[in-house]
Amino acid sequence: MKKLIVLLCMVCFFNSYSQTNVEADVKAINKVLKKQRMAWSNNNLEEFMEGYWKSDSLKFYGSNGVTYGWDNTLERYQKAYPTENHTGKLSFKINDISNICEGSYFVLGEYHIKREVGNADGFFMLVFKKINDKWKIIADTSS
């Protein structure tokens, strides 16, 4: 009986520990998204890109197909959103953040950009991975 009680206590402890980690991860991912939203709304695409993995392996999938690499993704954003009138003010609606495996999550959401050249709305799926103790987007599908 004592062994069963010890086992149950251990299961409860690890479940509680795991849940706490997930909550901390979700909070940290939301912090990255908030920084991106603020940078975008200040027309600072370079700062916005700090949320992305600075690697040639980054993947962005949009209406024009797949863009590979951090530099190419930044260039894509700069061409599509050349002025403050194009970047406008960004807001997100996060619909789901789910753990894929330890150190990886996917985020489902909607974006809304209020701007002078016409508002833009769409949806996205991001894959976040913890790299060097920082949460980075390694894949982005936006439409």
C-alpha angles and dihedrals in degrees: 000000000000090000091053092051091049090049092050091049091051092049091049091048094051093044090051091046092050093048090050090052092051091050091050091047093050090049091051092048091050088052090056090049091049091052090049092049092051094046092049092049088052090052091245104138094169090058090043088056091057086085089064128081106260094226141111085239094067111116127205117185116193141142091296095053130255122342114198124209139018096266093049091048091052090048090050091053092047092053095045095043106031099159142028088258088062099044094046119162117325128209130175135207108202109207100177142359112191133179113240096182136319108317096010135089138168122221124204118195153131128250129209123191118192109200145150095246091057131296121273128208133177147128136263145192117205129189113211124195129183106239121177089348093304129105111240134175108242097174132023128187111186132169 
